[in-house]
Amino acid sequence: MPLYHFDLVNTKTILDEGGAELHDDIEALDSADDIARRILDERPELKGRHYFILVTNEDGEEVFRLPLEIIH
């Protein structure tokens, strides 16, 4: 299974959320969504401030970015 890594990012990495072996990019997106929701529960003031969850693969290549602004 591929290894994905998750970071909370603004202009730089703010919080390293670690990595996980997941089946595919869709499962990684679901995990990023869970992480974003948890962060916003703990730190609601981050919404609207251009933070996002950066998901990278085991080679360090960006897979996608999940902006906290789109989480409801």
C-alpha positions as CSV (number, residue, x, y, z in Angstrom):
1,M,0.0,0.0,0.0
2,P,1.2,3.5,-0.7
3,L,2.4,5.8,2.1
4,Y,0.8,9.2,2.3
5,H,2.0,12.1,4.5
6,F,-0.3,14.9,5.9
7,D,0.8,18.4,7.0
8,L,-1.1,21.5,8.1
9,V,0.3,24.3,5.9
10,N,-0.1,28.0,5.5
11,T,3.0,29.6,4.0
12,K,5.1,26.9,5.8
13,T,4.4,23.6,7.5
14,I,2.6,24.4,10.8
15,L,1.8,20.9,12.0
16,D,3.1,17.5,10.9
17,E,0.1,15.1,11.1
18,G,2.2,12.1,10.3
19,G,1.8,9.5,7.7
20,A,-0.4,6.5,6.9
21,E,-0.4,3.6,4.5
22,L,-3.6,3.8,2.5
23,H,-5.1,2.0,-0.5
24,D,-5.3,5.0,-2.8
25,D,-5.7,8.8,-3.3
26,I,-9.4,8.6,-2.4
27,E,-8.7,7.1,0.9
28,A,-6.0,9.7,1.5
29,L,-8.5,12.5,0.7
30,D,-10.9,11.0,3.3
31,S,-8.1,10.9,5.8
32,A,-7.2,14.5,5.0
33,D,-10.9,15.5,5.5
34,D,-10.9,13.8,8.9
35,I,-7.7,15.6,9.9
36,A,-9.1,18.9,8.8
37,R,-12.3,18.5,10.8
38,R,-10.4,17.5,13.9
39,I,-8.1,20.6,13.6
40,L,-11.0,22.9,13.0
41,D,-12.8,21.4,16.1
42,E,-9.7,22.2,18.2
43,R,-8.7,25.5,16.4
44,P,-11.8,27.1,14.7
45,E,-9.9,30.4,14.3
46,L,-7.8,28.8,11.5
47,K,-10.8,28.7,9.1
48,G,-10.7,31.6,6.6
49,R,-6.9,32.1,7.1
50,H,-5.7,30.2,4.0
51,Y,-4.6,27.0,5.8
52,F,-4.8,23.6,4.1
53,I,-3.9,20.0,4.5
54,L,-1.1,19.1,2.2
55,V,-1.0,15.4,1.2
56,T,2.2,14.0,-0.3
57,N,3.2,10.6,-1.4
58,E,6.1,8.5,-0.2
59,D,8.4,10.3,-2.7
60,G,7.5,13.7,-1.3
61,E,5.4,14.6,-4.3
62,E,2.2,16.6,-3.8
63,V,-0.9,14.6,-4.3
64,F,-3.4,17.3,-3.4
65,R,-4.3,20.2,-1.1
66,L,-7.4,20.3,1.0
67,P,-8.2,24.0,2.0
68,L,-9.8,24.3,5.5
69,E,-12.2,26.9,4.0
70,I,-14.2,24.2,2.2
71,I,-14.8,22.1,5.4
72,H,-18.4,22.6,6.8
